[in-house]
Structures are given as C-alpha cells and as structure tokens.
Amino acid sequence: MYATIYHAVYDLFGVQLPGLMLVQSFGFFVAIAFLACAFVFARELNRRENKVLTVRKHRKTEIGKKPGWGDVFGTALFGFLLGFKFMGMSGEVPEDFEPQRFMFSLEGSWLMGILMAALFGGIHWRLLNRKTLPEPKTITEAVRPSEHVANMTLIAGLFGFLGAKLFHILENIPSFMGENGGDRLSETLFSFSGLTMYGGLILGSVSVLVYARRFKMRLLHVMDACAPGLMLAYGIGRIGCHISGDGDWGIVNTAPMPGWLSFLPEWMWAYDYPNNVNQVCNPWPGYDPHYAETLCNFSDTPHLVLPVFPTPLYEAIICISLFFVLWKIRKKFAVPGLLFSIYLMFNGTERFFIELIRQNEILFHLGGWGVTQAELIAFCLLLVGVAGVWWTRKRFATQPEEAAPVDEAPETPAA
C-alpha cells in the first residue's frame, strides 16, 4: 500500500520524486473522483439543458480585450506554488518528513517558484494575446448549465468533507467516549483521516441541490444528470481507500480461495494491506475475536496480522461497472427522477451487501444481528430508490407532458 504517490512511483518505477511526498494517495484519488464526476455531470447538464433550466439566462461578455496582469495572476501564483513546494524538495526524503508541516511552512525553493511562476504566467499571457482583436467587442451569450458545475463541485467538496467527518464521528461514538477520547476527537476533526463516504455523499449532494434550487434549475433533472457521475466518483474514491489502506477493509478472511475464482490473484480474495496508511497490524483488538488476543507492533509487522476481504477493491469494481450501466441507460428514461431513483437502488443494494463482509462499529442490535450505520443508510437509500421509481412512474402516468424526451441541447451560438 502507498500512503503517498511518492511511495507508489518509487516502488513501481524506482524513481524518486520527493515533491510527490506532498500528495497523499487517498487525497489524489478523491481529487480525481471529483474531476471525473464534474466532467460527467457537465456533459449531462448540457444534454438536458432544455429540461434543466426554468429560465434561460444571458450575459454580456467583452472579447478581444488585451490581457492585463490581473488576468494571469492566478496562473502565475499556481506556478509559483508548484515550483516553491513540489519542485523545492530535492534529495532523499528523511524518514521523519511531515508533509502537512512542510506544506504550511516557508520551506521550499524560491528560485524554482519564481521560474515556474514566470513560465506559467508567460504561457497564459501568450494564449490570451492570441485572442486579442484590433477592436474589442461585446457579445451576448447564453449561460449554460455546465458553467455552474465548478461552483457546485467546490460546494460539494466543502460540505462533503464536513459530512464525511460528522458521519465518521457518529459512526464511532463509543471510541470517543473512553480515555483520551477528547484528544482523539480533536485529532480526527483537524486531520484528513477519519472520513465516512456516505456522510460526504449525502451532505455534498444536498448542498448541490440547494445551489441548483437557488438558480431555479429543475431538481429532478439535475439529480438525474448527477447520478452517473456520483456512481463513478464513489468507485474512484474506493480505489484511493484500497491503495492507501485507510481501514475500510473487510472482516478477517482466512478461508481458502474458491476454485471458481482461481483465475484471480490471491490478494483479491484475502489481503493483509502492507504498509497501510493507518499503520496498524491489529485493527480491532478486543473487538474482533480473530484479533482480540493478538499483540503486534507495526514497525515489526508492517501489515495486518491476518488477511481480510479487500472490500474497497470490490466496491471500486462494482461501482465503476454500475456507472457504465447508468451511462448506457441514461437516454432511455424520459421520466424525470427515474434515473436517480435507480442510482439510489444500485448504491443502496451494493453497499448493503458489501457491509456483510466489512468490519464496522455496530450501531444497534436487531435480534441477533448487529446493524451498522452504513447498513442502515444503505437500506434507507434502497427504500427511497424503490419509492422514487414508483412515484416517478405514477407521476408520468398522470402528467405525461413532463416526461417528454430529453432534447439534445444544441450549441448556442454567440450573438
């Protein structure tokens, strides 16, 4: 497992790029997940443009204007930070290197920062100059739905992070109630670890819908447009969980690999997550009977002492596959809200069954069955999805004009 991209590149290719120590594996894949979701979401919003927008807005834009320093400042600043921090690290990385401390310090290469600022700023300046006209002019152009995606992504990222933290704390309340619980709570709140996917998904999605409502978009069409991207982002995020070994693994699995799975590598059946980012070799002492009496030290045993089901990998494969299913069928359903309801059914079903082989804190007991927070949320999502399918189909039967086929939105020419 690789805590940072540096470790992955060094192990796979034998190349040391110290600047990559600043890029955590989980954070890298979360960023890729957001970008992938934003790309898919933007495409779908534009395709559904005639259905998404209740009011078509226009704006006046001046084109052909000669660029000023303010136009390239942001690009130059990005280049400076890239050179100052990422390229400012050279030589071998010390064992006690702390990426977060380095990022928020004044350590770095001023020379590389200035050079990269000049390079990025100069390239951007030249590109803008190519669009300069002898006489600048003002045009009126339509504001397309996809132009809101950048703001939606930022809002979803902020509230998603808060939701992931909140749900993680709620999911692990007993662990914060004991000795040193207050210190652990503070550490969890102000770190990039301790995140619950469902918390981020729920609060992030709600924040996007509030934004869409603020700009008078039709929420059911926005939800449908977002459904494939959400599934893709979830799958990519789970790749980050698996690569980093962040603790979202399954229960102990010491059973022999079934013969019908013999074509797969052994680690896809049972994996011990070597060098996991949490640096644990016994994740559930006193809780899981397999681990209860096991004592170990991660420095001596840099892996789980017993293999577990690699459930993040399973979820990544399942959810990315379900994304392709949703992408394939997205044009077949004219009823608004139906595609999102199907997404909820897919998501809830996948997570409910994967929880059967995952190790999580028990929220409450129902008879002899210990129910986890994720199982409860997954079951609720499944029920909401089923109810959504019933409601949207019933609404289609009574108001068929609302379920007219989604028009392929034509490109709006500049006026």
C-alpha positions in Angstrom: 0.0 0.0 0.0 1.1 3.5 -0.6 0.5 6.4 1.8 1.6 8.9 -0.9 2.0 9.0 -4.6 5.8 9.2 -4.0 5.8 5.8 -2.5 3.8 4.4 -5.4 6.1 5.9 -8.1 9.2 4.8 -6.2 8.0 1.2 -5.7 6.6 0.8 -9.2 9.3 2.6 -11.3 12.2 3.1 -9.0 12.2 6.8 -9.5 12.4 9.2 -6.5 10.3 12.4 -7.0 10.4 13.9 -3.5 7.7 16.5 -4.4 5.2 13.7 -4.6 5.5 13.2 -0.9 3.0 16.0 -0.6 0.3 14.1 -2.5 -1.5 11.6 -0.3 -2.8 8.6 -2.3 -6.3 8.8 -0.8 -6.5 12.6 -1.5 -5.2 12.1 -5.0 -8.0 9.7 -5.9 -10.6 11.8 -4.2 -9.5 14.7 -6.4 -9.7 12.5 -9.5 -13.2 11.4 -8.3 -14.4 15.0 -8.1 -12.9 15.9 -11.5 -14.5 12.8 -13.1 -17.9 13.5 -11.5 -17.7 17.1 -12.6 -16.9 16.2 -16.2 -19.7 13.6 -16.5 -22.2 16.0 -14.7 -21.4 18.9 -17.0 -22.0 16.7 -20.1 -25.3 15.6 -18.8 -26.4 19.0 -17.7 -25.7 20.4 -21.2 -27.5 17.5 -22.8 -30.5 18.2 -20.7 -30.2 21.9 -21.0 -33.7 22.4 -22.3 -35.2 20.5 -19.4 -32.8 21.6 -16.6 -33.3 25.4 -16.9 -36.5 27.0 -16.0 -35.2 30.5 -17.0 -32.6 30.8 -19.8 -30.1 33.5 -18.7 -27.8 35.5 -20.9 -24.8 37.7 -20.2 -22.8 40.3 -22.0 -19.1 39.5 -22.4 -16.3 41.6 -23.8 -14.0 39.7 -26.1 -10.7 40.6 -27.8 -9.5 42.8 -24.9 -5.8 43.0 -24.4 -4.9 41.0 -21.2 -3.6 42.7 -18.1 -1.5 41.4 -15.2 -4.6 40.5 -13.2 -5.7 38.0 -15.9 -2.5 35.9 -15.4 -2.0 36.4 -11.7 -3.8 33.2 -10.7 -1.9 31.1 -13.2 1.4 32.6 -12.1 0.6 32.0 -8.5 -0.2 28.4 -9.2 3.1 28.0 -11.0 4.9 29.6 -8.1 3.4 27.2 -5.5 4.2 24.3 -7.7 7.8 25.3 -8.1 8.2 26.5 -4.5 6.8 23.4 -2.8 6.6 20.4 -5.1 9.8 21.2 -7.0 11.5 22.7 -4.0 12.0 19.2 -2.5 15.2 17.6 -3.6 17.5 14.8 -2.5 16.4 11.9 -0.3 13.3 12.2 1.8 14.0 12.0 5.6 12.2 9.3 7.5 10.6 11.8 9.8 9.3 14.0 7.0 5.9 15.5 7.8 4.1 16.6 4.6 1.5 18.7 6.3 4.1 20.6 8.3 6.1 21.2 5.2 3.1 22.5 3.2 2.3 25.1 5.9 5.9 26.3 6.4 8.1 28.7 4.5 10.4 25.9 3.4 10.8 25.5 -0.3 12.8 26.7 -3.4 12.3 30.4 -4.1 14.2 30.1 -7.3 12.0 27.3 -8.7 8.9 29.1 -7.5 9.9 32.3 -9.5 10.9 30.3 -12.6 7.6 28.3 -12.6 5.6 31.5 -12.0 7.2 33.1 -15.0 6.7 30.0 -17.1 3.0 29.5 -16.3 2.2 33.2 -16.4 4.1 33.7 -19.7 2.3 30.8 -21.4 -1.1 32.0 -20.2 -0.3 35.6 -21.3 0.6 34.4 -24.8 -2.6 32.3 -25.1 -4.7 35.3 -24.1 -2.8 37.6 -26.6 -3.8 35.3 -29.4 -7.4 36.1 -28.8 -6.8 39.9 -28.8 -8.8 41.8 -31.5 -7.9 45.1 -33.1 -11.2 46.4 -31.8 -12.6 44.6 -28.7 -16.4 43.9 -28.9 -19.2 43.0 -26.6 -21.3 39.9 -27.3 -24.4 38.4 -25.7 -24.1 34.7 -24.9 -26.3 32.1 -23.1 -25.2 30.9 -19.7 -25.2 27.1 -20.0 -25.9 24.8 -17.0 -22.4 23.3 -17.1 -21.0 26.7 -16.2 -22.4 26.1 -12.7 -20.5 22.9 -12.3 -17.3 24.4 -10.9 -19.2 26.2 -8.1 -21.2 23.0 -7.5 -18.0 21.0 -7.2 -16.5 23.3 -4.7 -19.6 23.4 -2.6 -19.9 19.6 -2.8 -16.3 19.3 -1.8 -16.6 21.5 1.3 -19.9 20.1 2.6 -18.9 16.6 1.6 -15.8 16.8 3.7 -17.9 18.2 6.7 -20.4 15.4 6.2 -17.8 12.7 6.0 -16.3 14.0 9.3 -19.7 14.2 11.0 -20.8 10.7 10.0 -17.4 9.2 11.0 -17.8 10.7 14.5 -21.4 9.5 14.7 -20.4 6.0 13.5 -17.6 5.7 16.1 -19.1 7.5 19.1 -18.0 4.7 21.6 -14.4 5.1 20.6 -14.5 8.8 21.5 -16.1 8.3 24.9 -13.3 6.4 26.6 -9.9 7.6 28.0 -8.2 10.1 25.7 -11.4 10.4 23.7 -11.3 14.2 23.6 -7.8 14.1 22.2 -8.8 11.6 19.6 -11.8 13.7 18.6 -9.7 16.8 18.2 -7.2 14.8 16.1 -10.0 13.5 13.9 -11.6 16.9 13.3 -8.4 18.5 12.2 -6.9 15.8 10.0 -7.6 14.3 6.6 -8.2 10.9 8.0 -11.4 9.7 9.6 -13.9 10.1 6.7 -17.2 8.3 6.0 -18.1 8.0 2.4 -21.9 8.1 3.0 -21.6 11.3 5.1 -19.8 13.1 2.3 -22.2 11.8 -0.4 -25.3 12.8 1.5 -24.3 16.3 2.7 -22.5 17.0 -0.5 -25.5 16.1 -2.6 -27.9 18.1 -0.5 -25.6 21.2 -0.8 -25.6 20.9 -4.7 -29.4 20.6 -4.8 -29.7 23.7 -2.6 -27.4 25.6 -5.0 -29.4 24.3 -8.0 -32.7 25.5 -6.4 -31.1 28.9 -5.8 -30.6 29.2 -9.5 -34.0 28.0 -10.4 -33.0 24.7 -12.0 -35.4 21.7 -12.1 -34.1 19.5 -9.3 -35.2 16.1 -10.7 -33.3 16.7 -14.0 -30.3 17.9 -12.0 -30.4 14.8 -9.9 -30.7 12.5 -13.0 -27.7 14.3 -14.6 -25.7 13.9 -11.5 -26.4 10.2 -10.9 -23.9 8.5 -13.2 -21.1 10.9 -12.0 -21.9 10.1 -8.4 -21.5 6.4 -9.0 -18.2 6.9 -10.9 -16.8 9.2 -8.2 -17.7 6.7 -5.5 -15.9 3.9 -7.3 -12.8 6.0 -7.9 -12.8 7.1 -4.3 -12.8 3.5 -3.2 -9.6 2.9 -5.3 -8.0 5.5 -3.1 -9.2 3.7 0.0 -7.6 0.4 -1.3 -4.4 2.0 -2.5 -3.7 3.8 0.8 -5.1 1.1 3.1 -7.2 3.6 5.1 -9.0 1.0 7.2 -12.1 0.5 5.1 -11.3 -3.2 4.6 -13.4 -6.2 5.3 -13.6 -8.8 8.0 -10.9 -11.4 8.6 -10.7 -13.9 5.7 -8.6 -17.0 6.3 -10.7 -19.3 4.2 -9.0 -20.8 1.1 -9.8 -19.2 -2.2 -12.7 -21.0 -4.0 -11.7 -22.9 -7.1 -14.0 -21.0 -9.3 -12.0 -17.8 -8.5 -8.6 -19.4 -9.2 -8.1 -17.2 -12.2 -7.8 -14.1 -10.0 -4.7 -13.2 -7.9 -4.8 -14.3 -4.3 -4.8 -10.8 -3.0 -8.2 -10.1 -4.5 -9.6 -12.8 -2.2 -7.7 -12.0 1.0 -5.2 -9.2 1.6 -3.1 -8.1 4.5 -2.7 -4.4 3.4 1.1 -4.0 3.9 2.3 -0.5 4.8 -1.2 0.7 5.2 -1.6 4.5 5.9 -3.1 3.9 9.3 0.0 1.9 10.3 -1.9 -0.8 12.1 -1.3 -4.5 12.2 -4.2 -5.4 14.6 -7.1 -3.1 13.7 -9.7 -4.5 16.1 -8.0 -5.5 19.4 -10.6 -6.7 21.9 -13.4 -6.4 19.4 -12.9 -8.9 16.6 -12.4 -12.4 18.1 -9.8 -13.1 15.4 -7.7 -10.2 16.7 -8.7 -10.0 20.3 -5.6 -11.8 21.8 -3.2 -10.6 19.1 -0.4 -8.2 20.1 1.8 -6.7 17.4 3.9 -3.7 16.6 3.6 -2.1 13.1 7.3 -1.4 12.9 8.0 -5.1 13.3 4.9 -6.3 11.4 4.0 -3.6 8.8 0.8 -5.3 7.7 -2.3 -6.9 9.1 -1.5 -10.0 11.1 -4.5 -11.7 9.4 -5.7 -11.1 5.9 -9.1 -9.5 5.3 -11.6 -9.1 2.4 -10.3 -6.2 0.2 -13.8 -4.6 0.2 -12.7 -1.2 -1.2 -11.5 -3.0 -4.3 -14.8 -4.9 -4.6 -16.7 -1.6 -4.3 -14.5 0.1 -6.9 -15.1 -2.7 -9.4 -18.9 -2.8 -8.7 -19.5 0.9 -8.7 -17.4 1.7 -11.8 -19.3 -1.1 -13.6 -22.6 0.4 -12.4 -21.5 3.8 -13.7 -21.3 2.3 -17.2 -24.8 0.8 -16.8 -26.2 4.1 -15.8 -24.4 5.9 -18.6 -25.7 3.3 -21.1 -29.4 3.6 -20.0 -29.5 7.4 -19.2 -31.2 8.3 -22.5 -33.8 5.5 -22.2 -35.7 7.1 -19.3 -37.7 10.2 -20.1 -39.4 10.4 -16.7 -37.5 12.9 -14.6 -36.2 11.4 -11.3 -36.3 7.8 -12.5 -32.6 7.5 -13.3 -31.6 9.0 -9.9 -34.0 6.5 -8.2 -32.3 3.7 -10.0 -29.0 5.0 -8.9 -30.2 5.0 -5.3 -31.3 1.4 -5.6 -27.9 0.4 -7.1 -26.0 2.3 -4.5 -28.0 1.0 -1.5 -28.0 -2.6 -2.7 -24.3 -2.6 -3.4 -23.4 -1.1 0.0 -25.8 -3.2 2.0 -24.4 -6.4 0.7 -20.7 -5.3 0.9 -21.3 -4.4 4.6 -21.9 -8.1 5.3 -18.2 -8.7 4.9 -16.9 -5.3 6.2 -15.8 -4.6 9.7 -17.6 -1.7 11.3 -18.8 -0.4 14.6 -22.2 -1.8 15.5 -24.8 0.9 15.7 -27.5 -1.2 17.4 -28.6 -4.9 17.6 -31.8 -6.1 15.9 -32.4 -9.5 17.4 -29.1 -11.3 16.9 -28.0 -9.1 14.1 -25.7 -6.2 14.7 -26.7 -3.3 12.4 -24.0 -0.8 11.3 -24.6 2.8 10.3 -23.8 2.1 6.7 -26.2 -0.8 6.5 -29.0 1.3 7.9 -28.3 4.2 5.4 -27.9 1.7 2.5 -31.3 0.1 3.3 -32.9 3.5 3.5 -31.4 4.5 0.2 -32.7 1.3 -1.3 -36.2 2.0 0.0 -36.1 5.6 -1.2 -35.0 4.4 -4.6 -37.9 1.9 -4.9 -40.3 4.6 -3.7 -38.8 7.0 -6.2 -39.3 4.6 -9.1 -43.0 4.1 -8.1 -43.6 7.8 -7.6 -41.9 9.0 -10.9 -43.8 6.3 -12.9 -47.1 7.3 -11.3 -46.4 11.0 -12.0 -45.6 10.1 -15.6 -48.9 8.4 -15.9 -50.8 11.4 -14.7 -48.6 14.2 -16.2 -47.1 12.7 -19.4 -46.1 16.1 -20.7 -43.4 16.3 -18.0 -41.9 13.1 -19.2 -41.3 14.2 -22.8 -37.9 13.0 -24.2 -34.9 15.0 -23.1 -33.8 17.1 -26.1 -30.2 17.1 -27.1 -29.3 20.7 -26.4 -27.8 22.4 -29.4 -24.7 24.6 -29.1 -25.9 28.1 -28.5 -24.1 30.4 -31.0 -22.8 33.7 -29.7 -25.0 36.7 -30.7 
